[in-house]
Amino acid sequence: MLLLVGLGTAWVYWQQTHIQAVREQAKAAKQKELNQVPLPQLEKMPAKSQSEAVIHTTKGDITVVLFNQQAPLAVKNFIGLAKQGYYDGTIFHRVMKNFMIQGGDPKGTGQGGHSIWYQKDSHLDSGQGFKNEISTSLYHLRGSLAMANAGKDTNGSQFFINQNPTNQQDQLSKAAYPKRIYEAYHQGGNPKLDGSYTVFGQVLKGMSVVDQIAQEPVEDNGNGEESKPKDPVTVTTVEVVKEAQ
């Protein structure tokens, strides 16, 4: 009887250690896979496959690179709206210091804006917006440009730029991120947004302008959030300076 009990205990121990070993192997395999994906946000120069635009504002210019390959719908939409002059005269209607700045709403309230496919292509925009494009290559690093939404697959015209300058590494599961992205989050960003919003660009120049906009005095937006600028910064125009094919 004692021998059987001993064997049973050993079997349970072996099972536990085996399961743990399998989990560790899976985690290592996932980490290796993540470390092999392209990370265009970390490149110093835009690639030929990427587009570029300048967001001209009353505080200065913000130059962004756009990731056509990883977020083709969001990039096509942003460029299309920019060429139509859709963003001309709009404001950064939602400003939150150490978080992000949000714009792209022609109503200036956070309740408006549509994609280029609205009432034109129901396959791409059902009337509620177009689908999210979540990529293991793109993250909400400081300076990243992303689509604002009201829930999954409700992208229209609104966008935001992640401004938070605070080290975010303590918010991360190291094994869940590519090593270089984990390191980049030391410079700030909003990793809690990863997986919920489409990142489609990154600030190349003008991050100081983003920081200035984030410093603007704000008041209650009517919903209990201190984010409505008292003197909103205006987007005079969005200029597409390079459109990748």
C-alpha positions as CSV (number, residue, x, y, z in Angstrom):
1,M,0.0,0.0,0.0
2,L,2.8,2.4,0.9
3,L,4.5,1.6,-2.4
4,L,1.3,2.5,-4.3
5,V,0.9,5.7,-2.5
6,G,4.5,6.6,-3.2
7,L,4.1,5.8,-6.9
8,G,0.9,7.9,-7.0
9,T,2.7,10.9,-5.5
10,A,5.6,10.5,-7.9
11,W,3.1,10.4,-10.8
12,V,1.3,13.5,-9.8
13,Y,4.7,15.3,-9.3
14,W,5.8,14.1,-12.8
15,Q,2.6,15.4,-14.3
16,Q,2.9,18.8,-12.7
17,T,6.5,19.2,-13.7
18,H,5.8,18.0,-17.2
19,I,2.9,20.4,-17.7
20,Q,5.0,23.3,-16.4
21,A,7.8,22.3,-18.8
22,V,5.4,22.2,-21.7
23,R,4.1,25.7,-20.7
24,E,7.6,27.1,-20.5
25,Q,8.4,25.6,-23.9
26,A,5.3,27.1,-25.4
27,K,6.1,30.5,-23.8
28,A,9.6,30.4,-25.2
29,A,8.3,29.4,-28.7
30,K,5.8,32.3,-28.6
31,Q,8.6,34.8,-27.5
32,K,10.8,33.6,-30.3
33,E,8.0,34.0,-32.8
34,L,7.2,37.5,-31.5
35,N,10.9,38.5,-31.8
36,Q,10.9,37.6,-35.5
37,V,8.0,39.9,-36.5
38,P,8.7,43.2,-38.3
39,L,8.5,46.2,-36.0
40,P,8.1,49.2,-38.4
41,Q,7.5,51.7,-35.6
42,L,11.1,51.2,-34.4
43,E,12.7,51.9,-37.8
44,K,14.5,55.2,-38.2
45,M,13.6,55.7,-41.8
46,P,10.3,55.0,-43.6
47,A,10.3,52.2,-46.0
48,K,9.2,52.4,-49.7
49,S,6.0,50.5,-48.7
50,Q,5.0,53.2,-46.2
51,S,3.2,56.4,-46.7
52,E,3.8,59.8,-45.0
53,A,1.6,62.7,-44.0
54,V,2.0,66.0,-42.2
55,I,-0.7,67.0,-39.8
56,H,-0.5,70.8,-39.9
57,T,-1.9,72.4,-36.7
58,T,-2.1,75.8,-35.1
59,K,0.6,74.7,-32.7
60,G,3.0,73.3,-35.4
61,D,3.4,70.4,-37.7
62,I,3.3,66.7,-36.8
63,T,4.9,64.4,-39.4
64,V,3.7,60.8,-39.4
65,V,4.7,57.6,-41.2
66,L,1.8,55.3,-42.2
67,F,2.0,51.5,-42.2
68,N,0.2,50.4,-45.4
69,Q,1.1,46.8,-45.0
70,Q,0.0,46.2,-41.4
71,A,-3.1,48.5,-41.5
72,P,-4.1,48.9,-45.1
73,L,-7.7,50.0,-44.4
74,A,-6.9,52.5,-41.8
75,V,-4.1,54.0,-43.9
76,K,-6.3,54.2,-47.0
77,N,-9.1,55.8,-45.0
78,F,-6.8,58.4,-43.4
79,I,-5.2,59.3,-46.7
80,G,-8.6,59.4,-48.5
81,L,-10.1,61.7,-45.9
82,A,-7.0,63.9,-45.9
83,K,-7.2,64.3,-49.7
84,Q,-10.9,65.3,-49.5
85,G,-10.0,68.0,-47.0
86,Y,-12.1,66.2,-44.4
87,Y,-9.8,67.1,-41.6
88,D,-9.4,70.7,-42.5
89,G,-10.5,73.0,-39.7
90,T,-11.2,70.2,-37.3
91,I,-10.0,70.3,-33.7
92,F,-8.3,68.1,-31.1
93,H,-11.5,67.8,-29.2
94,R,-10.2,65.4,-26.5
95,V,-6.9,66.1,-24.8
96,M,-5.6,64.1,-21.8
97,K,-2.2,65.0,-20.5
98,N,0.1,61.9,-20.0
99,F,-2.3,59.9,-22.1
100,M,-3.2,61.0,-25.6
101,I,-4.7,63.7,-27.9
102,Q,-7.7,62.9,-30.1
103,G,-9.1,64.6,-33.2
104,G,-10.6,63.9,-36.6
105,D,-14.2,64.6,-35.8
106,P,-15.9,67.3,-38.0
107,K,-18.4,67.9,-35.3
108,G,-15.7,68.5,-32.7
109,T,-17.6,66.7,-30.1
110,G,-16.3,63.1,-30.3
111,Q,-19.7,62.0,-31.7
112,G,-19.1,62.5,-35.4
113,G,-17.1,61.4,-38.4
114,H,-17.4,58.7,-41.0
115,S,-15.0,56.6,-43.1
116,I,-14.5,57.0,-46.8
117,W,-16.7,53.9,-47.4
118,Y,-19.7,55.2,-45.4
119,Q,-22.8,54.7,-47.5
120,K,-20.6,53.7,-50.4
121,D,-19.4,50.2,-49.6
122,S,-21.3,48.3,-47.1
123,H,-18.9,45.4,-47.2
124,L,-16.2,47.6,-45.7
125,D,-18.4,49.9,-43.7
126,S,-21.7,48.6,-42.5
127,G,-22.8,52.0,-41.3
128,Q,-21.1,51.6,-38.0
129,G,-17.6,51.9,-39.3
130,F,-14.9,49.6,-40.7
131,K,-13.1,46.7,-39.0
132,N,-10.1,46.8,-36.6
133,E,-6.7,45.8,-37.9
134,I,-4.8,44.4,-34.9
135,S,-1.2,43.4,-35.7
136,T,1.6,41.9,-33.6
137,S,3.9,44.3,-35.4
138,L,2.2,47.5,-34.1
139,Y,1.8,48.8,-30.5
140,H,0.5,51.8,-28.6
141,L,4.0,53.2,-28.1
142,R,4.5,56.9,-27.3
143,G,4.0,58.7,-30.6
144,S,1.9,56.0,-32.2
145,L,-1.1,57.1,-34.4
146,A,-4.3,55.0,-33.9
147,M,-7.9,54.9,-34.9
148,A,-10.4,56.0,-32.2
149,N,-13.5,53.9,-32.0
150,A,-16.7,53.3,-30.0
151,G,-16.1,49.6,-29.8
152,K,-14.8,46.8,-31.9
153,D,-15.0,47.4,-35.7
154,T,-16.5,50.9,-35.5
155,N,-13.7,52.9,-37.0
156,G,-14.6,56.1,-38.8
157,S,-12.6,59.3,-39.1
158,Q,-11.4,60.0,-35.6
159,F,-7.8,59.2,-34.6
160,F,-5.5,59.7,-31.6
161,I,-1.8,60.0,-30.9
162,N,-0.4,58.3,-27.8
163,Q,1.4,60.9,-25.7
164,N,2.1,59.3,-22.4
165,P,5.9,59.8,-21.6
166,T,6.0,57.5,-18.6
167,N,7.8,54.2,-18.5
168,Q,5.2,51.4,-19.0
169,Q,7.3,48.3,-18.5
170,D,5.9,47.5,-15.1
171,Q,2.5,47.2,-16.8
172,L,3.7,44.5,-19.2
173,S,3.9,40.8,-19.3
174,K,7.4,40.6,-20.7
175,A,6.8,37.2,-22.4
176,A,3.8,38.7,-24.3
177,Y,5.7,41.3,-26.2
178,P,8.7,41.4,-28.6
179,K,11.8,42.2,-26.8
180,R,12.4,45.5,-28.6
181,I,8.8,46.6,-28.0
182,Y,9.1,45.8,-24.3
183,E,12.3,48.0,-24.3
184,A,10.5,50.8,-26.3
185,Y,7.7,51.0,-23.7
186,H,10.4,52.4,-21.4
187,Q,9.9,55.6,-23.3
188,G,6.1,55.6,-22.6
189,G,2.9,54.8,-24.4
190,N,-0.4,53.1,-23.5
191,P,0.0,49.3,-23.6
192,K,-3.4,48.8,-22.0
193,L,-4.9,49.8,-25.4
194,D,-3.0,47.1,-27.3
195,G,-5.4,44.7,-29.1
196,S,-8.4,47.1,-28.9
197,Y,-7.5,49.9,-31.3
198,T,-5.9,50.0,-34.7
199,V,-2.4,51.4,-34.7
200,F,-1.6,52.6,-38.3
201,G,1.2,55.2,-37.9
202,Q,4.0,56.7,-35.9
203,V,5.2,60.3,-35.3
204,L,8.4,60.9,-37.1
205,K,8.8,64.6,-36.3
206,G,6.8,67.0,-34.1
207,M,6.4,65.0,-30.9
208,S,7.0,68.3,-29.1
209,V,3.9,69.6,-30.8
210,V,1.9,66.6,-29.5
211,D,3.3,67.3,-26.0
212,Q,2.3,71.0,-26.3
213,I,-1.3,70.1,-27.3
214,A,-1.5,67.6,-24.4
215,Q,-0.6,70.5,-22.0
216,E,-3.6,72.6,-23.1
217,P,-6.0,73.6,-20.2
218,V,-9.1,71.4,-20.2
219,E,-12.5,71.3,-18.6
220,D,-15.3,68.7,-18.0
221,N,-16.5,67.3,-21.3
222,G,-20.0,66.9,-20.0
223,N,-19.5,63.2,-19.1
224,G,-17.3,63.7,-16.1
225,E,-14.0,63.5,-18.0
226,E,-11.6,66.4,-17.8
227,S,-10.6,66.4,-21.5
228,K,-12.4,69.2,-23.3
229,P,-9.9,71.9,-24.3
230,K,-10.8,75.4,-23.3
231,D,-9.0,76.8,-26.4
232,P,-8.8,73.9,-28.9
233,V,-5.9,73.4,-31.2
234,T,-7.0,73.3,-34.8
235,V,-5.9,70.9,-37.6
236,T,-5.5,73.4,-40.5
237,T,-5.0,70.5,-43.0
238,V,-3.5,67.0,-43.3
239,E,-1.0,66.9,-46.2
240,V,-0.2,63.6,-47.8
241,V,3.5,63.9,-48.8
242,K,4.1,60.3,-49.9
243,E,1.6,57.7,-50.9
244,A,2.9,54.2,-51.2
245,Q,1.4,52.0,-53.8
